[in-house]
Amino acid sequence: MKTVHDLSREELDELKMAYYDQLQYTDDADSFLCYDAIPNSVIFEHYDGISFVNDDFFCNCESED
């Protein structure tokens, strides 16, 4: 298991996309123009205390050739 601080760039980007999607249904929808404008510090704070495993992220799935 790993914390939000241990995530790879790709995993962190997936969390940013998920967080951005969540914002679209709140009053904070206009906070960020796109997911990659979200600072890491916002993601670190929002997901603090959550443990992740590799299977939590699509980017960790092996591609089928």
C-alpha positions as CSV (number, residue, x, y, z in Angstrom):
1,M,0.0,0.0,0.0
2,K,1.1,3.6,-0.6
3,T,-0.1,7.1,0.3
4,V,-0.9,9.9,-2.1
5,H,2.7,11.1,-1.6
6,D,4.1,7.8,-2.9
7,L,2.2,7.9,-6.2
8,S,3.8,8.0,-9.6
9,R,3.2,10.9,-12.0
10,E,0.7,8.8,-13.9
11,E,-1.2,7.8,-10.8
12,L,-1.3,11.3,-9.5
13,D,-2.6,12.5,-12.9
14,E,-5.4,9.9,-12.6
15,L,-6.3,11.2,-9.2
16,K,-6.4,14.8,-10.6
17,M,-8.8,13.7,-13.3
18,A,-11.0,12.0,-10.8
19,Y,-11.0,15.0,-8.5
20,Y,-11.7,17.3,-11.4
21,D,-14.7,15.2,-12.3
22,Q,-16.0,15.4,-8.7
23,L,-15.7,19.2,-8.8
24,Q,-18.0,19.4,-11.7
25,Y,-20.9,18.4,-9.5
26,T,-20.1,21.0,-6.8
27,D,-20.1,24.8,-6.3
28,D,-16.4,24.6,-6.9
29,A,-16.7,23.5,-10.5
30,D,-15.1,26.7,-11.7
31,S,-12.0,26.4,-9.4
32,F,-9.8,24.9,-12.1
33,L,-10.0,25.1,-15.9
34,C,-8.7,21.6,-16.4
35,Y,-7.4,18.7,-14.3
36,D,-3.7,19.5,-14.9
37,A,-4.2,23.0,-13.4
38,I,-4.9,21.4,-10.0
39,P,-1.8,21.8,-7.8
40,N,-0.4,18.6,-6.2
41,S,-0.9,20.2,-2.8
42,V,-4.7,20.2,-3.3
43,I,-4.6,16.5,-4.2
44,F,-2.3,15.7,-1.3
45,E,-4.7,17.3,1.1
46,H,-7.8,15.9,-0.4
47,Y,-6.5,12.3,-0.4
48,D,-4.5,12.5,2.8
49,G,-5.0,9.4,4.9
50,I,-6.1,7.1,2.1
51,S,-4.1,4.0,1.2
52,F,-3.7,3.0,-2.5
53,V,-2.7,-0.1,-4.3
54,N,-1.6,-0.5,-7.9
55,D,-5.0,-1.9,-8.9
56,D,-6.6,1.4,-8.0
57,F,-5.2,3.0,-11.2
58,F,-5.9,2.2,-14.8
59,C,-2.3,3.3,-15.8
60,N,-1.0,0.2,-13.9
61,C,-3.0,-2.2,-16.0
62,E,-0.8,-4.2,-18.4
63,S,-1.8,-3.6,-22.0
64,E,-3.1,-6.5,-24.0
65,D,-1.2,-6.8,-27.4
